[in-house]
């Protein structure tokens, strides 16, 4: 699913699950979506207490969208985090 830059972009993911991944804090989601879906930059989130070499953070938005942030300090760590992902039916 490709996000396009238009007023209806929120309709594309509303009520669905959006997965956003990062390796070593590199941000791949462009603005303006990054500020809409990420609570903080990945690099900042990665320094919070309790974060290891890989982690996932789930967020629920008011419109029913589920955002799953997946982080790995390197490719191997990201792959391990992705291997543990599970999704709940809508």
TIMARVO-50837 format. One line per field, with one value per atom (N, C-alpha, C, CB): residue number from 1; z, y, x; residue in three letters. Coordinates in steps of 0.05 Angstrom, whole numbers, always signed. Glycine has a CB too. Layout:
num: (NUM | ...)
z: (Z | ...)
y: (Y | ...)
x: (X | ...)
residu: (ala | ...)
//
This chain:
num: (1 | 1 | 1 | 1 | 2 | 2 | 2 | 2 | 3 | 3 | 3 | 3 | 4 | 4 | 4 | 4 | 5 | 5 | 5 | 5 | 6 | 6 | 6 | 6 | 7 | 7 | 7 | 7 | 8 | 8 | 8 | 8 | 9 | 9 | 9 | 9 | 10 | 10 | 10 | 10 | 11 | 11 | 11 | 11 | 12 | 12 | 12 | 12 | 13 | 13 | 13 | 13 | 14 | 14 | 14 | 14 | 15 | 15 | 15 | 15 | 16 | 16 | 16 | 16 | 17 | 17 | 17 | 17 | 18 | 18 | 18 | 18 | 19 | 19 | 19 | 19 | 20 | 20 | 20 | 20 | 21 | 21 | 21 | 21 | 22 | 22 | 22 | 22 | 23 | 23 | 23 | 23 | 24 | 24 | 24 | 24 | 25 | 25 | 25 | 25 | 26 | 26 | 26 | 26 | 27 | 27 | 27 | 27 | 28 | 28 | 28 | 28 | 29 | 29 | 29 | 29 | 30 | 30 | 30 | 30 | 31 | 31 | 31 | 31 | 32 | 32 | 32 | 32 | 33 | 33 | 33 | 33 | 34 | 34 | 34 | 34 | 35 | 35 | 35 | 35 | 36 | 36 | 36 | 36 | 37 | 37 | 37 | 37 | 38 | 38 | 38 | 38 | 39 | 39 | 39 | 39 | 40 | 40 | 40 | 40 | 41 | 41 | 41 | 41 | 42 | 42 | 42 | 42 | 43 | 43 | 43 | 43 | 44 | 44 | 44 | 44 | 45 | 45 | 45 | 45 | 46 | 46 | 46 | 46 | 47 | 47 | 47 | 47 | 48 | 48 | 48 | 48 | 49 | 49 | 49 | 49 | 50 | 50 | 50 | 50 | 51 | 51 | 51 | 51 | 52 | 52 | 52 | 52 | 53 | 53 | 53 | 53 | 54 | 54 | 54 | 54 | 55 | 55 | 55 | 55 | 56 | 56 | 56 | 56 | 57 | 57 | 57 | 57 | 58 | 58 | 58 | 58 | 59 | 59 | 59 | 59 | 60 | 60 | 60 | 60 | 61 | 61 | 61 | 61 | 62 | 62 | 62 | 62 | 63 | 63 | 63 | 63 | 64 | 64 | 64 | 64 | 65 | 65 | 65 | 65 | 66 | 66 | 66 | 66 | 67 | 67 | 67 | 67 | 68 | 68 | 68 | 68 | 69 | 69 | 69 | 69 | 70 | 70 | 70 | 70 | 71 | 71 | 71 | 71 | 72 | 72 | 72 | 72 | 73 | 73 | 73 | 73 | 74 | 74 | 74 | 74 | 75 | 75 | 75 | 75 | 76 | 76 | 76 | 76 | 77 | 77 | 77 | 77 | 78 | 78 | 78 | 78 | 79 | 79 | 79 | 79 | 80 | 80 | 80 | 80 | 81 | 81 | 81 | 81 | 82 | 82 | 82 | 82 | 83 | 83 | 83 | 83 | 84 | 84 | 84 | 84 | 85 | 85 | 85 | 85 | 86 | 86 | 86 | 86 | 87 | 87 | 87 | 87 | 88 | 88 | 88 | 88 | 89 | 89 | 89 | 89 | 90 | 90 | 90 | 90)
z: (+0 | +0 | +0 | +25 | -19 | -21 | -10 | -50 | +7 | +18 | -2 | +46 | -8 | -26 | -11 | -50 | -21 | -8 | -17 | -15 | -3 | -8 | +18 | -31 | +17 | +41 | +50 | +35 | +33 | +41 | +51 | +18 | +56 | +64 | +90 | +67 | +108 | +133 | +128 | +153 | +107 | +100 | +92 | +79 | +81 | +71 | +93 | +57 | +116 | +138 | +161 | +149 | +160 | +182 | +188 | +175 | +214 | +222 | +215 | +211 | +204 | +196 | +213 | +166 | +206 | +220 | +202 | +229 | +212 | +198 | +212 | +196 | +198 | +210 | +200 | +203 | +219 | +212 | +225 | +222 | +208 | +218 | +216 | +202 | +234 | +234 | +241 | +254 | +227 | +235 | +245 | +210 | +270 | +282 | +282 | +268 | +284 | +286 | +259 | +302 | +237 | +211 | +205 | +188 | +198 | +193 | +163 | +202 | +156 | +128 | +121 | +122 | +141 | +136 | +132 | +159 | +109 | +104 | +119 | +74 | +121 | +131 | +109 | +138 | +115 | +141 | +157 | +136 | +146 | +160 | +186 | +142 | +185 | +208 | +233 | +203 | +231 | +255 | +263 | +250 | +244 | +250 | +264 | +224 | +257 | +266 | +287 | +244 | +288 | +308 | +331 | +295 | +356 | +379 | +383 | +404 | +375 | +377 | +355 | +406 | +348 | +330 | +341 | +323 | +324 | +332 | +349 | +308 | +340 | +355 | +384 | +340 | +388 | +416 | +431 | +415 | +418 | +431 | +439 | +412 | +423 | +428 | +453 | +404 | +462 | +485 | +511 | +482 | +510 | +534 | +550 | +526 | +576 | +594 | +586 | +623 | +588 | +582 | +553 | +590 | +536 | +508 | +504 | +489 | +489 | +483 | +454 | +488 | +443 | +416 | +395 | +410 | +403 | +386 | +403 | +367 | +392 | +407 | +389 | +430 | +399 | +385 | +404 | +375 | +393 | +408 | +392 | +412 | +406 | +393 | +403 | +399 | +384 | +390 | +377 | +380 | +391 | +380 | +376 | +398 | +352 | +347 | +350 | +318 | +353 | +358 | +335 | +361 | +311 | +288 | +284 | +263 | +304 | +302 | +289 | +288 | +280 | +267 | +289 | +251 | +283 | +300 | +287 | +305 | +302 | +292 | +307 | +294 | +293 | +305 | +296 | +297 | +316 | +310 | +317 | +328 | +298 | +301 | +297 | +281 | +317 | +317 | +320 | +340 | +307 | +311 | +309 | +290 | +326 | +326 | +300 | +351 | +288 | +263 | +248 | +268 | +224 | +208 | +222 | +181 | +235 | +249 | +272 | +260 | +287 | +309 | +299 | +326 | +277 | +265 | +256 | +242 | +243 | +233 | +257 | +218 | +279 | +303 | +313 | +325 | +314 | +323 | +304 | +325 | +278 | +259 | +261 | +230 | +267 | +270 | +293 | +273 | +312 | +335 | +332 | +360 | +309 | +306 | +304 | +281 | +316 | +313 | +309 | +339 | +295 | +289 | +299 | +258 | +310 | +318 | +296 | +345 | +292 | +271 | +278 | +267 | +257 | +262 | +276 | +236)
y: (-23 | +0 | +25 | +0 | +42 | +66 | +90 | +71 | +105 | +129 | +152 | +136 | +167 | +189 | +215 | +187 | +236 | +262 | +276 | +279 | +270 | +284 | +286 | +271 | +300 | +304 | +278 | +325 | +258 | +233 | +213 | +222 | +220 | +200 | +186 | +213 | +200 | +187 | +166 | +208 | +169 | +149 | +122 | +159 | +123 | +99 | +79 | +107 | +89 | +71 | +71 | +79 | +88 | +89 | +62 | +109 | +54 | +29 | +4 | +26 | +8 | -14 | -14 | -12 | -31 | -33 | -22 | -61 | -3 | +9 | +0 | +40 | -13 | -22 | -3 | -51 | +8 | +26 | +15 | +56 | +10 | -3 | +17 | -28 | +12 | +29 | +12 | +52 | +16 | +4 | +26 | -11 | +24 | +42 | +71 | +42 | +74 | +101 | +115 | +118 | +102 | +114 | +115 | +98 | +138 | +142 | +139 | +171 | +120 | +116 | +128 | +86 | +132 | +144 | +174 | +138 | +184 | +213 | +230 | +218 | +255 | +275 | +279 | +302 | +284 | +292 | +268 | +310 | +243 | +220 | +214 | +196 | +219 | +213 | +227 | +222 | +253 | +267 | +259 | +297 | +248 | +238 | +211 | +236 | +194 | +166 | +159 | +148 | +173 | +167 | +187 | +168 | +176 | +195 | +211 | +179 | +199 | +212 | +199 | +209 | +211 | +198 | +171 | +216 | +152 | +126 | +128 | +108 | +145 | +148 | +157 | +169 | +173 | +182 | +159 | +207 | +146 | +123 | +102 | +111 | +97 | +76 | +81 | +73 | +106 | +112 | +111 | +140 | +106 | +105 | +81 | +106 | +82 | +60 | +35 | +67 | +12 | -13 | -22 | -11 | -5 | -12 | -29 | +13 | -50 | -67 | -63 | -96 | -83 | -80 | -81 | -102 | -92 | -92 | -90 | -117 | -78 | -75 | -67 | -54 | -70 | -61 | -44 | -86 | -24 | -7 | -4 | +22 | -11 | -10 | +16 | -35 | +29 | +53 | +49 | +78 | +59 | +60 | +89 | +44 | +96 | +124 | +127 | +133 | +151 | +156 | +146 | +186 | +145 | +136 | +105 | +149 | +91 | +62 | +50 | +53 | +67 | +57 | +46 | +80 | +23 | +11 | +17 | -19 | +28 | +34 | +16 | +64 | +0 | -17 | -7 | -47 | +3 | +12 | -11 | +38 | -17 | -40 | -29 | -63 | -34 | -23 | -45 | -2 | -42 | -59 | -43 | -82 | -48 | -33 | -39 | -39 | -62 | -70 | -88 | -84 | -96 | -113 | -138 | -119 | -151 | -177 | -172 | -189 | -151 | -145 | -139 | -122 | -124 | -118 | -144 | -98 | -161 | -187 | -203 | -203 | -203 | -218 | -206 | -218 | -180 | -166 | -173 | -136 | -172 | -177 | -206 | -172 | -225 | -253 | -258 | -270 | -240 | -243 | -229 | -234 | -215 | -199 | -216 | -181 | -207 | -220 | -198 | -237 | -205 | -185 | -196 | -179 | -178 | -185 | -177 | -170 | -194 | -187 | -161 | -209 | -146 | -120 | -124 | -105)
x: (+17 | +0 | +18 | -19 | +14 | +31 | +16 | +39 | +30 | +18 | +23 | +31 | +3 | +5 | +2 | -14 | +13 | +11 | -14 | +36 | -36 | -61 | -77 | -77 | -98 | -115 | -127 | -137 | -130 | -142 | -123 | -156 | -98 | -78 | -86 | -51 | -99 | -107 | -128 | -118 | -144 | -164 | -151 | -182 | -127 | -114 | -108 | -88 | -99 | -92 | -112 | -65 | -132 | -151 | -163 | -174 | -161 | -173 | -156 | -199 | -133 | -115 | -90 | -108 | -72 | -46 | -24 | -40 | -9 | +14 | +39 | +12 | +57 | +83 | +104 | +89 | +119 | +141 | +167 | +136 | +187 | +211 | +235 | +218 | +254 | +278 | +302 | +275 | +325 | +350 | +368 | +364 | +377 | +395 | +385 | +422 | +358 | +347 | +342 | +364 | +349 | +344 | +315 | +359 | +305 | +277 | +271 | +268 | +253 | +246 | +219 | +247 | +203 | +176 | +180 | +157 | +172 | +176 | +156 | +174 | +163 | +143 | +122 | +157 | +98 | +87 | +77 | +64 | +80 | +70 | +86 | +70 | +111 | +128 | +117 | +157 | +111 | +102 | +73 | +103 | +58 | +31 | +31 | +15 | +49 | +48 | +69 | +51 | +91 | +112 | +110 | +140 | +110 | +108 | +133 | +102 | +156 | +183 | +200 | +196 | +222 | +240 | +250 | +264 | +255 | +264 | +290 | +269 | +308 | +334 | +329 | +352 | +309 | +302 | +289 | +284 | +270 | +257 | +276 | +235 | +297 | +316 | +333 | +334 | +334 | +351 | +335 | +363 | +309 | +292 | +299 | +262 | +295 | +300 | +285 | +294 | +298 | +284 | +286 | +256 | +297 | +299 | +325 | +299 | +323 | +345 | +354 | +339 | +369 | +378 | +356 | +398 | +333 | +310 | +285 | +309 | +264 | +239 | +216 | +242 | +192 | +168 | +152 | +152 | +139 | +121 | +95 | +135 | +73 | +47 | +33 | +30 | +20 | +4 | -24 | +18 | -44 | -71 | -79 | -91 | -86 | -94 | -125 | -86 | -134 | -162 | -180 | -166 | -169 | -185 | -186 | -175 | -174 | -174 | -150 | -198 | -132 | -107 | -89 | -94 | -77 | -57 | -30 | -62 | -11 | +15 | +35 | +23 | +50 | +70 | +98 | +66 | +112 | +140 | +159 | +147 | +176 | +195 | +223 | +189 | +240 | +267 | +288 | +270 | +310 | +333 | +359 | +334 | +378 | +403 | +419 | +420 | +413 | +426 | +406 | +453 | +413 | +395 | +387 | +408 | +406 | +400 | +381 | +427 | +384 | +366 | +338 | +377 | +336 | +310 | +297 | +313 | +312 | +300 | +289 | +322 | +303 | +294 | +268 | +315 | +266 | +241 | +218 | +246 | +223 | +202 | +193 | +213 | +211 | +203 | +184 | +228 | +183 | +165 | +139 | +179 | +135 | +111 | +86 | +113 | +65 | +39 | +18 | +31 | -3 | -24 | -50 | -25 | -66 | -93 | -112 | -101 | -133 | -152 | -167 | -172 | -175 | -189 | -216 | -193)
residu: (unk | unk | unk | unk | unk | unk | unk | unk | unk | unk | unk | unk | unk | unk | unk | unk | unk | unk | unk | unk | unk | unk | unk | unk | unk | unk | unk | unk | unk | unk | unk | unk | unk | unk | unk | unk | unk | unk | unk | unk | unk | unk | unk | unk | unk | unk | unk | unk | unk | unk | unk | unk | unk | unk | unk | unk | unk | unk | unk | unk | unk | unk | unk | unk | unk | unk | unk | unk | unk | unk | unk | unk | unk | unk | unk | unk | unk | unk | unk | unk | unk | unk | unk | unk | unk | unk | unk | unk | unk | unk | unk | unk | unk | unk | unk | unk | unk | unk | unk | unk | unk | unk | unk | unk | unk | unk | unk | unk | unk | unk | unk | unk | unk | unk | unk | unk | unk | unk | unk | unk | unk | unk | unk | unk | unk | unk | unk | unk | unk | unk | unk | unk | unk | unk | unk | unk | unk | unk | unk | unk | unk | unk | unk | unk | unk | unk | unk | unk | unk | unk | unk | unk | unk | unk | unk | unk | unk | unk | unk | unk | unk | unk | unk | unk | unk | unk | unk | unk | unk | unk | unk | unk | unk | unk | unk | unk | unk | unk | unk | unk | unk | unk | unk | unk | unk | unk | unk | unk | unk | unk | unk | unk | unk | unk | unk | unk | unk | unk | unk | unk | unk | unk | unk | unk | unk | unk | unk | unk | unk | unk | unk | unk | unk | unk | unk | unk | unk | unk | unk | unk | unk | unk | unk | unk | unk | unk | unk | unk | unk | unk | unk | unk | unk | unk | unk | unk | unk | unk | unk | unk | unk | unk | unk | unk | unk | unk | unk | unk | unk | unk | unk | unk | unk | unk | unk | unk | unk | unk | unk | unk | unk | unk | unk | unk | unk | unk | unk | unk | unk | unk | unk | unk | unk | unk | unk | unk | unk | unk | unk | unk | unk | unk | unk | unk | unk | unk | unk | unk | unk | unk | unk | unk | unk | unk | unk | unk | unk | unk | unk | unk | unk | unk | unk | unk | unk | unk | unk | unk | unk | unk | unk | unk | unk | unk | unk | unk | unk | unk | unk | unk | unk | unk | unk | unk | unk | unk | unk | unk | unk | unk | unk | unk | unk | unk | unk | unk | unk | unk | unk | unk | unk | unk | unk | unk | unk | unk | unk | unk | unk | unk | unk | unk | unk | unk | unk | unk | unk | unk | unk | unk)
//
